[in-house]
Amino acid sequence: MFLEGLKAKKKSSLPYTLPEALRGAERLALVLAFGRLSVLEACSTLGSVTKVEVPCERICVVELDPSSLRSVTKLAGIHKFSPLLTRFHGDEAVIRQLVDQIANEIDVSRFALSAYDTDEADYEVLVRLLLDAFRQAGFKKIRLLRPKGNELLADQVLSRDALDLIAFPYKGGYGLGPTAWVPDVATMRKRGVEKPAPHSEISLSPRLAQLLLNLSGLSPGQRLLDPFCGSGTIISEGALMSLNCVGIDSNPTRVAQAKRNLAWVEKQSESGRTLAYDIEKGDARDFEGRFDGIVTEPILLPRFHSTPSSQKAKHLVNKASRVYSESLYPMAEAVRKGGRVVIVVPTLRTADGSEVLLRLEGTESIGLKEFQPGHLRFEYPVRVAFESTRWLGRAVYVFERV
Ligand SMILES: C[S@@+](CC[C@H](N)C(=O)[O-])C[C@H]1O[C@@H](n2cnc3c(N)ncnc32)[C@H](O)[C@@H]1O
C-alpha cells in the first residue's frame, strides 16, 4: 500500500513512507523521542554504527552500514528517521538537487517541512525554496502543509499522505532529508490506553518500556526479570519481543492486574501466539532465580498538584532510595555475568528550580559497572527527556554485570 500523496515510481510498503531507493544513505538523521536516552538506545542497539553525532536536542545523526537499515526500525525511542541527503548553507542549487533526487522516485502532491531546533525565519526561507524547487521540477499544483509547531508528527505523516522533509541545524547550516520511516505508534498507544488494568496515569508507556528492553540487549528466548512489575508493562512488551519473562511484585493486587493485562495483550497479539511469562507475588529484596537481564522501575512517585518544595522532594527521594539500596544486591546476584540491569529512578524539579535526583552509588562494589556502548560517553543516570509530567521525571541507569 502506498501513501496516496506519494505515488511511488518504485515499490514501497508501510511503515516505510518512501521507496527503497530513497531510504538509505551513509548518514541517517533520527528524530529523538526521549532526548539523550534515545541516543543511548541507538548507540546500544544499532550494530554497525561507525559514527554518532548529536547536532541538536531533537536529532541524532548516525553513520551506519546501509545493509543494517532494518535495525533502525527496532528503535522505540525515535519518531522518524530520514536519510541525510544534503546540507544547506544558503546555496539554492542544493535544494533543487534535493528535490530532483526525490522527484526521480515519487510524485508528490503535498509536502510538509518538519524543522527541529530551527529558527523561525530560516524555516520560512527553507519552505519558500522548497516550494519553488518543486514547482520548477514540474509539480505545479503541489500543496504545502503547515504543521503545528513546524513538525508533522509521526502518525500525521501517514494520515496526511504527505512527503515530510526534515531540517535541523548541522555543521553551521541545515541538514535536510525526507522522512523514510515512522513507527507504528497507534498499536503501541492502544496497548497503553486500552489495557484492562491501568496502574496510574503516569505509568510507564509501552514505548518507553520497549526502549528500556532494547537497552537490556536481550535477544528472543532469553530470560528477563522485572522484580517490581506493577501492572506488567515491561513484562508485556518483553513477552511481545519474544523474551521469556518473569515478573514479581509484593502487592497481590498488582500481581492480579499484571496477569489480567498480560492475558489481554496475548489475546490482542497475532492469533495463536503464546507469550512466555510468569507473574508471581514476591519480594524484590529476597528472591531466587538466574536471569539474562533485568529491566525495572521500582518507584513511581506521586503526581503533585503544585511544584514540591526542595525539602519535600528530598524527603520523598530519600525514602525511595531505601527500596533501591535493598534490592540492588539481590538483582546483581541474580543476573548472569555480562547481563545488564536497567533501572529507572525518579527525578523531581522543585519550587526553587533545582533538581532532586535519586542516585545509585557504590554499585561497582556489588559487580554492577555502568554500561558504555562506545561511540559516545554517557553520564548516568540518563534523563528521559520530553515526558509530559512537569515536576516528576524519570532517569535511567544501565549496568553491566562483571
Ligand atoms: C512503579 S511500580 C512498577 C510499575 C510498572 N513498571 C508498570 O508499568 O506497571 C512499582 C511496583 O513495585 C512494587 N513493590 C514495591 N516494593 C516492592 C518489593 N519490595 N518487592 C516487590 N515489589 C515491590 C509495588 O507494589 C509497585 O507495584
The ligand as a MOL file (V3000), in Angstrom:
LIG
                    3D

  0  0  0     0  0            999 V3000
M  V30 BEGIN CTAB
M  V30 COUNTS 27 29 0 0 0
M  V30 BEGIN ATOM
M  V30 1 C 6.4760 1.8210 39.8920 0
M  V30 2 S 5.6010 0.3680 40.1100 0 CHG=1
M  V30 3 C 6.0150 -0.5250 38.6860 0
M  V30 4 C 5.1720 -0.0970 37.5430 0
M  V30 5 C 5.3460 -0.9350 36.3290 0
M  V30 6 N 6.5870 -0.5890 35.6170 0
M  V30 7 C 4.1540 -0.7750 35.4010 0
M  V30 8 O 4.3260 -0.2830 34.3180 0
M  V30 9 O 3.0690 -1.1200 35.7980 0 CHG=-1
M  V30 10 C 6.4870 -0.3850 41.4100 0
M  V30 11 C 5.8650 -1.6420 41.9460 0
M  V30 12 O 6.7840 -2.1800 42.9140 0
M  V30 13 C 6.0330 -2.8730 43.8910 0
M  V30 14 N 6.9010 -3.0460 45.0470 0
M  V30 15 C 7.2420 -2.1490 45.9990 0
M  V30 16 N 8.1110 -2.7040 46.8690 0
M  V30 17 C 8.3570 -3.9760 46.4510 0
M  V30 18 C 9.1860 -5.0240 46.8680 0
M  V30 19 N 9.9570 -4.9060 47.9710 0
M  V30 20 N 9.2070 -6.1760 46.1700 0
M  V30 21 C 8.4470 -6.3230 45.0650 0
M  V30 22 N 7.6260 -5.3540 44.6030 0
M  V30 23 C 7.5890 -4.1990 45.2740 0
M  V30 24 C 4.7960 -2.0250 44.0850 0
M  V30 25 O 3.7130 -2.8360 44.5700 0
M  V30 26 C 4.5450 -1.4830 42.6830 0
M  V30 27 O 3.5740 -2.2450 42.0180 0
M  V30 END ATOM
M  V30 BEGIN BOND
M  V30 1 1 1 2
M  V30 2 1 2 3
M  V30 3 1 2 10
M  V30 4 1 3 4
M  V30 5 1 4 5
M  V30 6 1 5 6
M  V30 7 1 5 7
M  V30 8 2 7 8
M  V30 9 1 7 9
M  V30 10 1 10 11
M  V30 11 1 11 12
M  V30 12 1 11 26
M  V30 13 1 12 13
M  V30 14 1 13 14
M  V30 15 1 13 24
M  V30 16 1 14 15
M  V30 17 1 14 23
M  V30 18 2 15 16
M  V30 19 1 16 17
M  V30 20 1 17 18
M  V30 21 2 17 23
M  V30 22 1 18 19
M  V30 23 2 18 20
M  V30 24 1 20 21
M  V30 25 2 21 22
M  V30 26 1 22 23
M  V30 27 1 24 25
M  V30 28 1 24 26
M  V30 29 1 26 27
M  V30 END BOND
M  V30 END CTAB
M  END
